[in-house]
Amino acid sequence: MPYSVFISGAAQGIGAEIARLFHKKGFKVGIYDINEEQAQVLAEQLGENAKAGYLDVSNHRQWQIALQEFKSWAGELNILINNAGILYSGAFENTSIQSHHRTIDINVKGVLNGCHAALPHLQQAHYARVINLSSASAIYGQADLASYSASKFAVRGLTEALDVEWQKYNIRVLDVMPLFVQTNMVKDMDAGSIQNIGVDLTPADVAKQVLHLAQQKDHALIPTHTPVGIKTKLMYQLSSLSPQFLNRLTNIFLAKR
């Protein structure tokens, strides 16, 4: 039986590219999104072994319904990819509190809901893994991306905690940490860091890394965090070696307009 993968926020951008790549590699693919119509279009394009459905990741009950529906179709749930996310940029005080709250509802509560609802299904699978979409913004807090950066630090922390906690179930919980990716989410982004660093990664770059983590069988060889792209890898390594004041100065420089 081919492995199955359930992807949240899979109707477009990185999620859609992940769905295409996994389907090409023979996985049964669940394409779930709040935009169900667009998810259905993608599933129809892929054809056999692709199933679309509705999912508002901020709603735990909808997660339960979607995962049960997918498992009934696929046979079991092997890989959960928490991809759904949003981004608001600009000065913290100029961003509405409702937008800050929505960031937490989707980027943090969405991942919490997904992991919590998926665990009973993952425990029953003969092979199980969770891959969360974190970000290079979880290396050091990013100016003009405050709540987004905070949300990705939360994803990073949850990933580390569950990766340890779920060892008893033989389930690895991993994340990928890309820098800015060429998607609609970063268009017209109001942050100095994107102007200074640029947007070099494509959704395909991220999807390839996610697939690699999904296919890697030796648990001991897989790092919990995987930076995506040369710039992100460099930032990740330097942050672990540099003193905190130097990391702060570096990020002040990157945020300058």
Residue, then its C-alpha position, 0 to 999 in steps of 0.5 A: m500500500p502506498y504511503s499517504v500524506f495529508i497537507s493543510g493549506a494545499a490549494q496553492g503555493i508551497g502546499a500545492e507544489i508539495a501535493r504535486l511532488f508527492h503525487k508524482k512519487g506515488f503517494k496518496v495525497g490529501i489536498y485540504d484547504i479553506n478554499e475547497e473549490q481551488a483544492q478540488v481543481l488541483a485534485e482533479q488535475l492530479g487525478e487518481n490518488a488525490k483527494a480534496g476537502y475543506l479545512d479551516v485549520s483554526n477549527h479543531r473539530q474540522w480537523q477531526i472530520a477532515l482527517q477521518e474522511f481522508k483516512s477512510w479514503a486512503g486506508e491510513l494516515n502516514i504523513l501530516i504536513n502542517n503547511a497552512g499559514i498567513l503573513y501580515s507585514g509592516a510596523f507592529e502598531n500599524t497592523s490591526i490586533q485582529s490581524h495579529h490574532r488571526t496569525i496566531d489562530i492559523n499559524v499556531k493553533g492550526v498546527l496545534n490542532g493538526c497534531h492533536a487531531a492526527l495523533p490517534h491516526l498516526q499511532q495506528a499507522h505502520y509508518a508515521r511522520v509529522i512535518n511542519l512548515s516553520s521559517a527562517s523567521a524562527i531563527y531570530g525575531q524579525a522586525d515588521l513581521a513580529s506576529y508572523s515571526a512569533s508564530k513560527f517560533a511557536v511552531r519550532g518549539l512545538t516541533e522540538a517538544l513533540d519530536v521528543e515526546w512522541q519518540k514513545y510512539n515511533i513518530r518523528v516530528l520535524d520542520v523545514m525552515p525556508l527563507f522567503v519563498q516566491t508565493n503570493m504571501v510575500k507579494d507587496m510585503d512591507a519589511g526591510s528584511i525582504q528588500n535586503i535579503g531578496v526572494d530566491l527560493t521557489p515552492a519546488d525548493v521547499a517541496k523537495q526538502v519536505l519529500h526528502l524528510a518524508q522518505q528518510k527512513d533512518h530516524a537517527l539521521i534526521p535533524t529536527h530542523t532543516p533550513v532550506g536554501i543557502k542563505t537560511k542555512l548560513m543564518y541558522q549556523l551563524s545564529s548558533l555560533s554568534p553571541q546574542f548581541l551580534n545576532r541582534l545587530t545583524n538583524i537590525f542591519l537586515a531590517k534597515r530600509 
